Amino acid sequence: MSKPSSITTLSPDHISGIIEMALSDHVSFADIQAEYGVSDKQVKTLMRQQLNEGSYKAWRRRVRRFADRRETYK
């Protein structure tokens, strides 16, 4: 797959796939970058744009909590 330069060039199907992967507790930011070519910062921006505020904050808390326990997590 070609690597898009920004999240604005992604198709709705790719955005949906990124969101699904990001919401999974078993997929790291590195896996998302390998598949879609977007950085962790771009994933966070995309999630902020696509999720409502409460859902985004809950997701970020969960990612941070897991990251504190496992170095390789998201």
Predicted model as a PDB file, atoms N, CA, C, CB and O in Angstrom, pLDDT in the B-factor column:
MODEL        1                                                                  
ATOM      1  N   MET A   1       0.851  -1.172   0.000  1.00 47.00           N  
ATOM      2  CA  MET A   1       0.000   0.000   0.000  1.00 47.00           C  
ATOM      3  C   MET A   1       0.895   1.233   0.000  1.00 47.00           C  
ATOM      4  CB  MET A   1      -0.967  -0.001   1.222  1.00 47.00           C  
ATOM      5  O   MET A   1       1.923   1.267   0.676  1.00 47.00           O  
ATOM      6  N   SER A   2       0.499   2.229  -0.754  1.00 47.00           N  
ATOM      7  CA  SER A   2       1.274   3.468  -0.757  1.00 47.00           C  
ATOM      8  C   SER A   2       1.069   4.211   0.555  1.00 47.00           C  
ATOM      9  CB  SER A   2       0.876   4.363  -1.951  1.00 47.00           C  
ATOM     10  O   SER A   2       0.031   4.085   1.204  1.00 47.00           O  
ATOM     11  N   LYS A   3       2.046   4.961   0.920  1.00 52.00           N  
ATOM     12  CA  LYS A   3       2.005   5.676   2.194  1.00 52.00           C  
ATOM     13  C   LYS A   3       1.496   7.093   1.983  1.00 52.00           C  
ATOM     14  CB  LYS A   3       3.396   5.699   2.854  1.00 52.00           C  
ATOM     15  O   LYS A   3       2.195   7.903   1.374  1.00 52.00           O  
ATOM     16  N   PRO A   4       0.280   7.424   2.473  1.00 47.00           N  
ATOM     17  CA  PRO A   4      -0.230   8.781   2.315  1.00 47.00           C  
ATOM     18  C   PRO A   4       0.574   9.763   3.159  1.00 47.00           C  
ATOM     19  CB  PRO A   4      -1.712   8.844   2.697  1.00 47.00           C  
ATOM     20  O   PRO A   4       1.094   9.414   4.219  1.00 47.00           O  
ATOM     21  N   SER A   5       0.665  10.988   2.674  1.00 50.00           N  
ATOM     22  CA  SER A   5       1.461  11.986   3.381  1.00 50.00           C  
ATOM     23  C   SER A   5       0.692  12.625   4.534  1.00 50.00           C  
ATOM     24  CB  SER A   5       1.921  13.059   2.416  1.00 50.00           C  
ATOM     25  O   SER A   5       1.295  13.182   5.452  1.00 50.00           O  
ATOM     26  N   SER A   6      -0.626  12.547   4.488  1.00 71.00           N  
ATOM     27  CA  SER A   6      -1.400  13.111   5.583  1.00 71.00           C  
ATOM     28  C   SER A   6      -2.725  12.366   5.720  1.00 71.00           C  
ATOM     29  CB  SER A   6      -1.644  14.617   5.358  1.00 71.00           C  
ATOM     30  O   SER A   6      -3.132  11.618   4.832  1.00 71.00           O  
ATOM     31  N   ILE A   7      -3.374  12.587   6.836  1.00 76.00           N  
ATOM     32  CA  ILE A   7      -4.637  11.888   7.079  1.00 76.00           C  
ATOM     33  C   ILE A   7      -5.758  12.419   6.194  1.00 76.00           C  
ATOM     34  CB  ILE A   7      -5.033  12.014   8.542  1.00 76.00           C  
ATOM     35  O   ILE A   7      -6.783  11.755   6.037  1.00 76.00           O  
ATOM     36  N   THR A   8      -5.584  13.599   5.615  1.00 77.00           N  
ATOM     37  CA  THR A   8      -6.629  14.165   4.761  1.00 77.00           C  
ATOM     38  C   THR A   8      -6.739  13.433   3.436  1.00 77.00           C  
ATOM     39  CB  THR A   8      -6.363  15.635   4.510  1.00 77.00           C  
ATOM     40  O   THR A   8      -7.754  13.563   2.751  1.00 77.00           O  
ATOM     41  N   THR A   9      -5.725  12.668   3.054  1.00 85.00           N  
ATOM     42  CA  THR A   9      -5.762  11.943   1.786  1.00 85.00           C  
ATOM     43  C   THR A   9      -6.323  10.533   1.935  1.00 85.00           C  
ATOM     44  CB  THR A   9      -4.375  11.876   1.194  1.00 85.00           C  
ATOM     45  O   THR A   9      -6.403   9.797   0.952  1.00 85.00           O  
ATOM     46  N   LEU A  10      -6.708  10.152   3.134  1.00 88.00           N  
ATOM     47  CA  LEU A  10      -7.210   8.795   3.377  1.00 88.00           C  
ATOM     48  C   LEU A  10      -8.667   8.662   2.951  1.00 88.00           C  
ATOM     49  CB  LEU A  10      -7.064   8.428   4.858  1.00 88.00           C  
ATOM     50  O   LEU A  10      -9.463   9.588   3.101  1.00 88.00           O  
ATOM     51  N   SER A  11      -8.996   7.489   2.417  1.00 92.00           N  
ATOM     52  CA  SER A  11     -10.378   7.206   2.050  1.00 92.00           C  
ATOM     53  C   SER A  11     -11.183   6.900   3.317  1.00 92.00           C  
ATOM     54  CB  SER A  11     -10.454   6.019   1.044  1.00 92.00           C  
ATOM     55  O   SER A  11     -10.611   6.565   4.354  1.00 92.00           O  
ATOM     56  N   PRO A  12     -12.502   7.015   3.227  1.00 93.00           N  
ATOM     57  CA  PRO A  12     -13.342   6.667   4.395  1.00 93.00           C  
ATOM     58  C   PRO A  12     -13.113   5.237   4.883  1.00 93.00           C  
ATOM     59  CB  PRO A  12     -14.817   6.849   4.048  1.00 93.00           C  
ATOM     60  O   PRO A  12     -13.187   4.976   6.084  1.00 93.00           O  
ATOM     61  N   ASP A  13     -12.837   4.308   3.964  1.00 94.00           N  
ATOM     62  CA  ASP A  13     -12.569   2.922   4.369  1.00 94.00           C  
ATOM     63  C   ASP A  13     -11.288   2.828   5.181  1.00 94.00           C  
ATOM     64  CB  ASP A  13     -12.476   2.011   3.139  1.00 94.00           C  
ATOM     65  O   ASP A  13     -11.231   2.090   6.165  1.00 94.00           O  
ATOM     66  N   HIS A  14     -10.252   3.571   4.778  1.00 94.00           N  
ATOM     67  CA  HIS A  14      -9.000   3.562   5.525  1.00 94.00           C  
ATOM     68  C   HIS A  14      -9.181   4.221   6.887  1.00 94.00           C  
ATOM     69  CB  HIS A  14      -7.898   4.272   4.732  1.00 94.00           C  
ATOM     70  O   HIS A  14      -8.644   3.740   7.885  1.00 94.00           O  
ATOM     71  N   ILE A  15      -9.919   5.299   6.933  1.00 95.00           N  
ATOM     72  CA  ILE A  15     -10.184   5.970   8.211  1.00 95.00           C  
ATOM     73  C   ILE A  15     -10.891   5.011   9.160  1.00 95.00           C  
ATOM     74  CB  ILE A  15     -11.036   7.250   8.000  1.00 95.00           C  
ATOM     75  O   ILE A  15     -10.540   4.917  10.336  1.00 95.00           O  
ATOM     76  N   SER A  16     -11.883   4.306   8.643  1.00 96.00           N  
ATOM     77  CA  SER A  16     -12.612   3.337   9.457  1.00 96.00           C  
ATOM     78  C   SER A  16     -11.683   2.237   9.973  1.00 96.00           C  
ATOM     79  CB  SER A  16     -13.760   2.722   8.648  1.00 96.00           C  
ATOM     80  O   SER A  16     -11.776   1.836  11.133  1.00 96.00           O  
ATOM     81  N   GLY A  17     -10.791   1.752   9.113  1.00 96.00           N  
ATOM     82  CA  GLY A  17      -9.839   0.719   9.513  1.00 96.00           C  
ATOM     83  C   GLY A  17      -8.876   1.204  10.581  1.00 96.00           C  
ATOM     84  O   GLY A  17      -8.561   0.473  11.521  1.00 96.00           O  
ATOM     85  N   ILE A  18      -8.407   2.440  10.436  1.00 96.00           N  
ATOM     86  CA  ILE A  18      -7.497   3.018  11.428  1.00 96.00           C  
ATOM     87  C   ILE A  18      -8.196   3.151  12.771  1.00 96.00           C  
ATOM     88  CB  ILE A  18      -6.977   4.392  10.958  1.00 96.00           C  
ATOM     89  O   ILE A  18      -7.627   2.809  13.808  1.00 96.00           O  
ATOM     90  N   ILE A  19      -9.417   3.644  12.756  1.00 96.00           N  
ATOM     91  CA  ILE A  19     -10.173   3.804  14.000  1.00 96.00           C  
ATOM     92  C   ILE A  19     -10.388   2.451  14.661  1.00 96.00           C  
ATOM     93  CB  ILE A  19     -11.528   4.489  13.733  1.00 96.00           C  
ATOM     94  O   ILE A  19     -10.219   2.315  15.873  1.00 96.00           O  
ATOM     95  N   GLU A  20     -10.758   1.456  13.870  1.00 97.00           N  
ATOM     96  CA  GLU A  20     -10.975   0.111  14.419  1.00 97.00           C  
ATOM     97  C   GLU A  20      -9.695  -0.429  15.051  1.00 97.00           C  
ATOM     98  CB  GLU A  20     -11.468  -0.849  13.319  1.00 97.00           C  
ATOM     99  O   GLU A  20      -9.728  -0.999  16.141  1.00 97.00           O  
ATOM    100  N   MET A  21      -8.577  -0.250  14.368  1.00 96.00           N  
ATOM    101  CA  MET A  21      -7.298  -0.718  14.908  1.00 96.00           C  
ATOM    102  C   MET A  21      -6.923   0.056  16.172  1.00 96.00           C  
ATOM    103  CB  MET A  21      -6.186  -0.579  13.852  1.00 96.00           C  
ATOM    104  O   MET A  21      -6.463  -0.533  17.150  1.00 96.00           O  
ATOM    105  N   ALA A  22      -7.120   1.367  16.153  1.00 95.00           N  
ATOM    106  CA  ALA A  22      -6.747   2.206  17.290  1.00 95.00           C  
ATOM    107  C   ALA A  22      -7.585   1.872  18.523  1.00 95.00           C  
ATOM    108  CB  ALA A  22      -6.907   3.687  16.932  1.00 95.00           C  
ATOM    109  O   ALA A  22      -7.092   1.948  19.649  1.00 95.00           O  
ATOM    110  N   LEU A  23      -8.831   1.509  18.319  1.00 95.00           N  
ATOM    111  CA  LEU A  23      -9.695   1.172  19.449  1.00 95.00           C  
ATOM    112  C   LEU A  23      -9.375  -0.201  20.037  1.00 95.00           C  
ATOM    113  CB  LEU A  23     -11.147   1.216  19.019  1.00 95.00           C  
ATOM    114  O   LEU A  23      -9.753  -0.500  21.169  1.00 95.00           O  
ATOM    115  N   SER A  24      -8.685  -1.025  19.272  1.00 92.00           N  
ATOM    116  CA  SER A  24      -8.321  -2.353  19.746  1.00 92.00           C  
ATOM    117  C   SER A  24      -7.193  -2.251  20.770  1.00 92.00           C  
ATOM    118  CB  SER A  24      -7.904  -3.256  18.568  1.00 92.00           C  
ATOM    119  O   SER A  24      -6.253  -1.476  20.595  1.00 92.00           O  
ATOM    120  N   ASP A  25      -7.293  -3.023  21.816  1.00 85.00           N  
ATOM    121  CA  ASP A  25      -6.247  -3.048  22.833  1.00 85.00           C  
ATOM    122  C   ASP A  25      -5.058  -3.901  22.402  1.00 85.00           C  
ATOM    123  CB  ASP A  25      -6.807  -3.568  24.147  1.00 85.00           C  
ATOM    124  O   ASP A  25      -4.052  -3.959  23.109  1.00 85.00           O  
ATOM    125  N   HIS A  26      -5.162  -4.558  21.262  1.00 87.00           N  
ATOM    126  CA  HIS A  26      -4.119  -5.488  20.829  1.00 87.00           C  
ATOM    127  C   HIS A  26      -3.315  -4.978  19.639  1.00 87.00           C  
ATOM    128  CB  HIS A  26      -4.734  -6.814  20.481  1.00 87.00           C  
ATOM    129  O   HIS A  26      -2.484  -5.709  19.100  1.00 87.00           O  
ATOM    130  N   VAL A  27      -3.549  -3.741  19.221  1.00 90.00           N  
ATOM    131  CA  VAL A  27      -2.862  -3.187  18.064  1.00 90.00           C  
ATOM    132  C   VAL A  27      -2.073  -1.956  18.499  1.00 90.00           C  
ATOM    133  CB  VAL A  27      -3.868  -2.832  16.934  1.00 90.00           C  
ATOM    134  O   VAL A  27      -2.617  -1.053  19.135  1.00 90.00           O  
ATOM    135  N   SER A  28      -0.796  -1.926  18.153  1.00 90.00           N  
ATOM    136  CA  SER A  28       0.044  -0.796  18.540  1.00 90.00           C  
ATOM    137  C   SER A  28       0.025   0.282  17.458  1.00 90.00           C  
ATOM    138  CB  SER A  28       1.488  -1.263  18.803  1.00 90.00           C  
ATOM    139  O   SER A  28      -0.400   0.036  16.330  1.00 90.00           O  
ATOM    140  N   PHE A  29       0.492   1.480  17.817  1.00 92.00           N  
ATOM    141  CA  PHE A  29       0.623   2.545  16.840  1.00 92.00           C  
ATOM    142  C   PHE A  29       1.583   2.125  15.723  1.00 92.00           C  
ATOM    143  CB  PHE A  29       1.111   3.839  17.516  1.00 92.00           C  
ATOM    144  O   PHE A  29       1.396   2.511  14.569  1.00 92.00           O  
ATOM    145  N   ALA A  30       2.602   1.339  16.058  1.00 93.00           N  
ATOM    146  CA  ALA A  30       3.561   0.864  15.050  1.00 93.00           C  
ATOM    147  C   ALA A  30       2.859  -0.016  14.017  1.00 93.00           C  
ATOM    148  CB  ALA A  30       4.716   0.081  15.722  1.00 93.00           C  
ATOM    149  O   ALA A  30       3.178   0.051  12.830  1.00 93.00           O  
ATOM    150  N   ASP A  31       1.913  -0.832  14.454  1.00 94.00           N  
ATOM    151  CA  ASP A  31       1.158  -1.678  13.525  1.00 94.00           C  
ATOM    152  C   ASP A  31       0.309  -0.819  12.594  1.00 94.00           C  
ATOM    153  CB  ASP A  31       0.264  -2.671  14.297  1.00 94.00           C  
ATOM    154  O   ASP A  31       0.220  -1.095  11.398  1.00 94.00           O  
ATOM    155  N   ILE A  32      -0.310   0.214  13.139  1.00 95.00           N  
ATOM    156  CA  ILE A  32      -1.131   1.116  12.332  1.00 95.00           C  
ATOM    157  C   ILE A  32      -0.249   1.840  11.316  1.00 95.00           C  
ATOM    158  CB  ILE A  32      -1.882   2.137  13.232  1.00 95.00           C  
ATOM    159  O   ILE A  32      -0.631   1.999  10.157  1.00 95.00           O  
ATOM    160  N   GLN A  33       0.920   2.274  11.753  1.00 95.00           N  
ATOM    161  CA  GLN A  33       1.822   2.974  10.836  1.00 95.00           C  
ATOM    162  C   GLN A  33       2.295   2.037   9.726  1.00 95.00           C  
ATOM    163  CB  GLN A  33       3.031   3.547  11.601  1.00 95.00           C  
ATOM    164  O   GLN A  33       2.392   2.446   8.569  1.00 95.00           O  
ATOM    165  N   ALA A  34       2.586   0.800  10.067  1.00 96.00           N  
ATOM    166  CA  ALA A  34       3.031  -0.156   9.058  1.00 96.00           C  
ATOM    167  C   ALA A  34       1.943  -0.409   8.015  1.00 96.00           C  
ATOM    168  CB  ALA A  34       3.439  -1.473   9.720  1.00 96.00           C  
ATOM    169  O   ALA A  34       2.243  -0.551   6.829  1.00 96.00           O  
ATOM    170  N   GLU A  35       0.698  -0.465   8.444  1.00 95.00           N  
ATOM    171  CA  GLU A  35      -0.390  -0.768   7.517  1.00 95.00           C  
ATOM    172  C   GLU A  35      -0.859   0.445   6.722  1.00 95.00           C  
ATOM    173  CB  GLU A  35      -1.551  -1.345   8.272  1.00 95.00           C  
ATOM    174  O   GLU A  35      -1.117   0.340   5.523  1.00 95.00           O  
ATOM    175  N   TYR A  36      -0.969   1.599   7.387  1.00 94.00           N  
ATOM    176  CA  TYR A  36      -1.570   2.770   6.739  1.00 94.00           C  
ATOM    177  C   TYR A  36      -0.605   3.938   6.519  1.00 94.00           C  
ATOM    178  CB  TYR A  36      -2.725   3.246   7.556  1.00 94.00           C  
ATOM    179  O   TYR A  36      -0.940   4.888   5.812  1.00 94.00           O  
ATOM    180  N   GLY A  37       0.574   3.880   7.111  1.00 94.00           N  
ATOM    181  CA  GLY A  37       1.549   4.945   6.902  1.00 94.00           C  
ATOM    182  C   GLY A  37       1.250   6.231   7.643  1.00 94.00           C  
ATOM    183  O   GLY A  37       1.676   7.305   7.217  1.00 94.00           O  
ATOM    184  N   VAL A  38       0.520   6.137   8.751  1.00 95.00           N  
ATOM    185  CA  VAL A  38       0.228   7.335   9.549  1.00 95.00           C  
ATOM    186  C   VAL A  38       0.906   7.202  10.914  1.00 95.00           C  
ATOM    187  CB  VAL A  38      -1.318   7.541   9.716  1.00 95.00           C  
ATOM    188  O   VAL A  38       0.951   6.115  11.490  1.00 95.00           O  
ATOM    189  N   SER A  39       1.423   8.296  11.412  1.00 95.00           N  
ATOM    190  CA  SER A  39       2.140   8.292  12.683  1.00 95.00           C  
ATOM    191  C   SER A  39       1.165   8.238  13.855  1.00 95.00           C  
ATOM    192  CB  SER A  39       3.037   9.531  12.796  1.00 95.00           C  
ATOM    193  O   SER A  39      -0.043   8.399  13.685  1.00 95.00           O  
ATOM    194  N   ASP A  40       1.713   8.010  15.046  1.00 93.00           N  
ATOM    195  CA  ASP A  40       0.861   7.998  16.241  1.00 93.00           C  
ATOM    196  C   ASP A  40       0.196   9.356  16.437  1.00 93.00           C  
ATOM    197  CB  ASP A  40       1.683   7.622  17.493  1.00 93.00           C  
ATOM    198  O   ASP A  40      -0.963   9.420  16.846  1.00 93.00           O  
ATOM    199  N   LYS A  41       0.908  10.432  16.155  1.00 95.00           N  
ATOM    200  CA  LYS A  41       0.330  11.774  16.288  1.00 95.00           C  
ATOM    201  C   LYS A  41      -0.841  11.961  15.318  1.00 95.00           C  
ATOM    202  CB  LYS A  41       1.410  12.852  16.036  1.00 95.00           C  
ATOM    203  O   LYS A  41      -1.856  12.561  15.673  1.00 95.00           O  
ATOM    204  N   GLN A  42      -0.696  11.448  14.095  1.00 95.00           N  
ATOM    205  CA  GLN A  42      -1.782  11.544  13.124  1.00 95.00           C  
ATOM    206  C   GLN A  42      -2.972  10.687  13.535  1.00 95.00           C  
ATOM    207  CB  GLN A  42      -1.294  11.129  11.740  1.00 95.00           C  
ATOM    208  O   GLN A  42      -4.119  11.075  13.316  1.00 95.00           O  
ATOM    209  N   VAL A  43      -2.711   9.528  14.128  1.00 96.00           N  
ATOM    210  CA  VAL A  43      -3.802   8.674  14.611  1.00 96.00           C  
ATOM    211  C   VAL A  43      -4.573   9.401  15.706  1.00 96.00           C  
ATOM    212  CB  VAL A  43      -3.257   7.316  15.139  1.00 96.00           C  
ATOM    213  O   VAL A  43      -5.804   9.390  15.716  1.00 96.00           O  
ATOM    214  N   LYS A  44      -3.854  10.031  16.626  1.00 96.00           N  
ATOM    215  CA  LYS A  44      -4.509  10.774  17.709  1.00 96.00           C  
ATOM    216  C   LYS A  44      -5.343  11.921  17.160  1.00 96.00           C  
ATOM    217  CB  LYS A  44      -3.468  11.312  18.697  1.00 96.00           C  
ATOM    218  O   LYS A  44      -6.449  12.176  17.637  1.00 96.00           O  
ATOM    219  N   THR A  45      -4.812  12.614  16.155  1.00 96.00           N  
ATOM    220  CA  THR A  45      -5.561  13.715  15.524  1.00 96.00           C  
ATOM    221  C   THR A  45      -6.817  13.188  14.855  1.00 96.00           C  
ATOM    222  CB  THR A  45      -4.686  14.455  14.491  1.00 96.00           C  
ATOM    223  O   THR A  45      -7.893  13.770  14.989  1.00 96.00           O  
ATOM    224  N   LEU A  46      -6.675  12.084  14.134  1.00 96.00           N  
ATOM    225  CA  LEU A  46      -7.820  11.473  13.466  1.00 96.00           C  
ATOM    226  C   LEU A  46      -8.877  11.048  14.473  1.00 96.00           C  
ATOM    227  CB  LEU A  46      -7.377  10.273  12.635  1.00 96.00           C  
ATOM    228  O   LEU A  46     -10.067  11.286  14.268  1.00 96.00           O  
ATOM    229  N   MET A  47      -8.447  10.425  15.552  1.00 97.00           N  
ATOM    230  CA  MET A  47      -9.390   9.982  16.577  1.00 97.00           C  
ATOM    231  C   MET A  47     -10.105  11.176  17.203  1.00 97.00           C  
ATOM    232  CB  MET A  47      -8.665   9.167  17.661  1.00 97.00           C  
ATOM    233  O   MET A  47     -11.305  11.114  17.467  1.00 97.00           O  
ATOM    234  N   ARG A  48      -9.375  12.253  17.440  1.00 97.00           N  
ATOM    235  CA  ARG A  48      -9.992  13.458  18.009  1.00 97.00           C  
ATOM    236  C   ARG A  48     -11.060  14.013  17.067  1.00 97.00           C  
ATOM    237  CB  ARG A  48      -8.919  14.536  18.292  1.00 97.00           C  
ATOM    238  O   ARG A  48     -12.106  14.482  17.517  1.00 97.00           O  
ATOM    239  N   GLN A  49     -10.794  13.960  15.760  1.00 95.00           N  
ATOM    240  CA  GLN A  49     -11.740  14.470  14.767  1.00 95.00           C  
ATOM    241  C   GLN A  49     -12.961  13.572  14.611  1.00 95.00           C  
ATOM    242  CB  GLN A  49     -11.052  14.625  13.429  1.00 95.00           C  
ATOM    243  O   GLN A  49     -14.071  14.064  14.410  1.00 95.00           O  
ATOM    244  N   GLN A  50     -12.765  12.267  14.703  1.00 96.00           N  
ATOM    245  CA  GLN A  50     -13.823  11.316  14.375  1.00 96.00           C  
ATOM    246  C   GLN A  50     -14.688  10.892  15.564  1.00 96.00           C  
ATOM    247  CB  GLN A  50     -13.217  10.108  13.764  1.00 96.00           C  
ATOM    248  O   GLN A  50     -15.863  10.570  15.387  1.00 96.00           O  
ATOM    249  N   LEU A  51     -14.120  10.888  16.769  1.00 96.00           N  
ATOM    250  CA  LEU A  51     -14.874  10.465  17.947  1.00 96.00           C  
ATOM    251  C   LEU A  51     -15.456  11.673  18.651  1.00 96.00           C  
ATOM    252  CB  LEU A  51     -13.984   9.662  18.909  1.00 96.00           C  
ATOM    253  O   LEU A  51     -14.945  12.786  18.525  1.00 96.00           O  
ATOM    254  N   ASN A  52     -16.530  11.446  19.394  1.00 97.00           N  
ATOM    255  CA  ASN A  52     -17.007  12.566  20.196  1.00 97.00           C  
ATOM    256  C   ASN A  52     -16.024  12.784  21.347  1.00 97.00           C  
ATOM    257  CB  ASN A  52     -18.459  12.305  20.731  1.00 97.00           C  
ATOM    258  O   ASN A  52     -15.211  11.908  21.644  1.00 97.00           O  
ATOM    259  N   GLU A  53     -16.096  13.931  21.984  1.00 97.00           N  
ATOM    260  CA  GLU A  53     -15.090  14.335  22.962  1.00 97.00           C  
ATOM    261  C   GLU A  53     -14.933  13.336  24.108  1.00 97.00           C  
ATOM    262  CB  GLU A  53     -15.443  15.687  23.522  1.00 97.00           C  
ATOM    263  O   GLU A  53     -13.811  12.996  24.485  1.00 97.00           O  
ATOM    264  N   GLY A  54     -16.037  12.871  24.656  1.00 97.00           N  
ATOM    265  CA  GLY A  54     -15.974  11.923  25.772  1.00 97.00           C  
ATOM    266  C   GLY A  54     -15.333  10.603  25.379  1.00 97.00           C  
ATOM    267  O   GLY A  54     -14.547  10.035  26.138  1.00 97.00           O  
ATOM    268  N   SER A  55     -15.672  10.116  24.188  1.00 97.00           N  
ATOM    269  CA  SER A  55     -15.092   8.861  23.702  1.00 97.00           C  
ATOM    270  C   SER A  55     -13.599   9.020  23.449  1.00 97.00           C  
ATOM    271  CB  SER A  55     -15.800   8.399  22.417  1.00 97.00           C  
ATOM    272  O   SER A  55     -12.818   8.118  23.750  1.00 97.00           O  
ATOM    273  N   TYR A  56     -13.202  10.156  22.901  1.00 97.00           N  
ATOM    274  CA  TYR A  56     -11.781  10.402  22.650  1.00 97.00           C  
ATOM    275  C   TYR A  56     -11.006  10.431  23.966  1.00 97.00           C  
ATOM    276  CB  TYR A  56     -11.585  11.729  21.885  1.00 97.00           C  
ATOM    277  O   TYR A  56      -9.948   9.811  24.078  1.00 97.00           O  
ATOM    278  N   LYS A  57     -11.523  11.137  24.944  1.00 97.00           N  
ATOM    279  CA  LYS A  57     -10.831  11.234  26.242  1.00 97.00           C  
ATOM    280  C   LYS A  57     -10.729   9.865  26.909  1.00 97.00           C  
ATOM    281  CB  LYS A  57     -11.565  12.221  27.175  1.00 97.00           C  
ATOM    282  O   LYS A  57      -9.694   9.537  27.491  1.00 97.00           O  
ATOM    283  N   ALA A  58     -11.786   9.067  26.832  1.00 97.00           N  
ATOM    284  CA  ALA A  58     -11.754   7.725  27.420  1.00 97.00           C  
ATOM    285  C   ALA A  58     -10.722   6.851  26.702  1.00 97.00           C  
ATOM    286  CB  ALA A  58     -13.155   7.068  27.352  1.00 97.00           C  
ATOM    287  O   ALA A  58      -9.997   6.089  27.342  1.00 97.00           O  
ATOM    288  N   TRP A  59     -10.659   6.964  25.375  1.00 96.00           N  
ATOM    289  CA  TRP A  59      -9.677   6.204  24.609  1.00 96.00           C  
ATOM    290  C   TRP A  59      -8.257   6.609  24.992  1.00 96.00           C  
ATOM    291  CB  TRP A  59      -9.898   6.407  23.106  1.00 96.00           C  
ATOM    292  O   TRP A  59      -7.403   5.743  25.181  1.00 96.00           O  
ATOM    293  N   ARG A  60      -7.990   7.909  25.109  1.00 95.00           N  
ATOM    294  CA  ARG A  60      -6.651   8.386  25.475  1.00 95.00           C  
ATOM    295  C   ARG A  60      -6.263   7.915  26.875  1.00 95.00           C  
ATOM    296  CB  ARG A  60      -6.590   9.922  25.402  1.00 95.00           C  
ATOM    297  O   ARG A  60      -5.116   7.531  27.103  1.00 95.00           O  
ATOM    298  N   ARG A  61      -7.210   7.942  27.813  1.00 94.00           N  
ATOM    299  CA  ARG A  61      -6.927   7.443  29.165  1.00 94.00           C  
ATOM    300  C   ARG A  61      -6.545   5.969  29.116  1.00 94.00           C  
ATOM    301  CB  ARG A  61      -8.148   7.647  30.090  1.00 94.00           C  
ATOM    302  O   ARG A  61      -5.592   5.542  29.768  1.00 94.00           O  
ATOM    303  N   ARG A  62      -7.301   5.194  28.335  1.00 92.00           N  
ATOM    304  CA  ARG A  62      -7.032   3.761  28.243  1.00 92.00           C  
ATOM    305  C   ARG A  62      -5.662   3.516  27.608  1.00 92.00           C  
ATOM    306  CB  ARG A  62      -8.137   3.054  27.428  1.00 92.00           C  
ATOM    307  O   ARG A  62      -4.908   2.668  28.084  1.00 92.00           O  
ATOM    308  N   VAL A  63      -5.337   4.236  26.558  1.00 90.00           N  
ATOM    309  CA  VAL A  63      -4.036   4.081  25.895  1.00 90.00           C  
ATOM    310  C   VAL A  63      -2.913   4.436  26.862  1.00 90.00           C  
ATOM    311  CB  VAL A  63      -3.953   4.968  24.624  1.00 90.00           C  
ATOM    312  O   VAL A  63      -1.916   3.719  26.945  1.00 90.00           O  
ATOM    313  N   ARG A  64      -3.067   5.532  27.590  1.00 88.00           N  
ATOM    314  CA  ARG A  64      -2.033   5.932  28.556  1.00 88.00           C  
ATOM    315  C   ARG A  64      -1.881   4.899  29.670  1.00 88.00           C  
ATOM    316  CB  ARG A  64      -2.368   7.303  29.160  1.00 88.00           C  
ATOM    317  O   ARG A  64      -0.763   4.575  30.070  1.00 88.00           O  
ATOM    318  N   ARG A  65      -3.002   4.383  30.171  1.00 86.00           N  
ATOM    319  CA  ARG A  65      -2.963   3.402  31.253  1.00 86.00           C  
ATOM    320  C   ARG A  65      -2.228   2.137  30.803  1.00 86.00           C  
ATOM    321  CB  ARG A  65      -4.394   3.055  31.720  1.00 86.00           C  
ATOM    322  O   ARG A  65      -1.399   1.609  31.544  1.00 86.00           O  
ATOM    323  N   PHE A  66      -2.521   1.651  29.604  1.00 79.00           N  
ATOM    324  CA  PHE A  66      -1.833   0.476  29.089  1.00 79.00           C  
ATOM    325  C   PHE A  66      -0.367   0.779  28.810  1.00 79.00           C  
ATOM    326  CB  PHE A  66      -2.517  -0.027  27.822  1.00 79.00           C  
ATOM    327  O   PHE A  66       0.492  -0.069  29.052  1.00 79.00           O  
ATOM    328  N   ALA A  67      -0.071   1.953  28.313  1.00 72.00           N  
ATOM    329  CA  ALA A  67       1.314   2.322  27.994  1.00 72.00           C  
ATOM    330  C   ALA A  67       2.164   2.358  29.259  1.00 72.00           C  
ATOM    331  CB  ALA A  67       1.363   3.691  27.283  1.00 72.00           C  
ATOM    332  O   ALA A  67       3.348   2.023  29.219  1.00 72.00           O  
ATOM    333  N   ASP A  68       1.577   2.760  30.374  1.00 67.00           N  
ATOM    334  CA  ASP A  68       2.307   2.782  31.636  1.00 67.00           C  
ATOM    335  C   ASP A  68       2.688   1.371  32.074  1.00 67.00           C  
ATOM    336  CB  ASP A  68       1.472   3.464  32.722  1.00 67.00           C  
ATOM    337  O   ASP A  68       3.712   1.179  32.730  1.00 67.00           O  
ATOM    338  N   ARG A  69       1.875   0.391  31.716  1.00 66.00           N  
ATOM    339  CA  ARG A  69       2.128  -0.992  32.112  1.00 66.00           C  
ATOM    340  C   ARG A  69       3.049  -1.724  31.146  1.00 66.00           C  
ATOM    341  CB  ARG A  69       0.826  -1.736  32.225  1.00 66.00           C  
ATOM    342  O   ARG A  69       3.816  -2.597  31.554  1.00 66.00           O  
ATOM    343  N   ARG A  70       2.975  -1.373  29.879  1.00 60.00           N  
ATOM    344  CA  ARG A  70       3.778  -2.077  28.868  1.00 60.00           C  
ATOM    345  C   ARG A  70       4.445  -1.049  27.971  1.00 60.00           C  
ATOM    346  CB  ARG A  70       2.901  -3.058  28.024  1.00 60.00           C  
ATOM    347  O   ARG A  70       3.773  -0.229  27.345  1.00 60.00           O  
ATOM    348  N   GLU A  71       5.739  -1.095  27.912  1.00 56.00           N  
ATOM    349  CA  GLU A  71       6.500  -0.145  27.093  1.00 56.00           C  
ATOM    350  C   GLU A  71       6.149  -0.219  25.622  1.00 56.00           C  
ATOM    351  CB  GLU A  71       7.971  -0.387  27.260  1.00 56.00           C  
ATOM    352  O   GLU A  71       6.148   0.805  24.939  1.00 56.00           O  
ATOM    353  N   THR A  72       5.854  -1.398  25.124  1.00 54.00           N  
ATOM    354  CA  THR A  72       5.632  -1.566  23.689  1.00 54.00           C  
ATOM    355  C   THR A  72       4.205  -1.284  23.279  1.00 54.00           C  
ATOM    356  CB  THR A  72       6.002  -2.953  23.272  1.00 54.00           C  
ATOM    357  O   THR A  72       3.890  -1.326  22.090  1.00 54.00           O  
ATOM    358  N   TYR A  73       3.338  -1.000  24.226  1.00 51.00           N  
ATOM    359  CA  TYR A  73       1.947  -0.738  23.878  1.00 51.00           C  
ATOM    360  C   TYR A  73       1.801   0.662  23.314  1.00 51.00           C  
ATOM    361  CB  TYR A  73       1.038  -0.919  25.097  1.00 51.00           C  
ATOM    362  O   TYR A  73       2.444   1.593  23.800  1.00 51.00           O  
ATOM    363  N   LYS A  74       1.012   0.820  22.354  1.00 52.00           N  
ATOM    364  CA  LYS A  74       0.697   2.098  21.698  1.00 52.00           C  
ATOM    365  C   LYS A  74       1.608   3.198  22.108  1.00 52.00           C  
ATOM    366  CB  LYS A  74      -0.700   2.502  21.984  1.00 52.00           C  
ATOM    367  O   LYS A  74       1.463   4.327  21.639  1.00 52.00           O  
TER     368      LYS A  74                                                      
ENDMDL                                                                          
END                                                                             
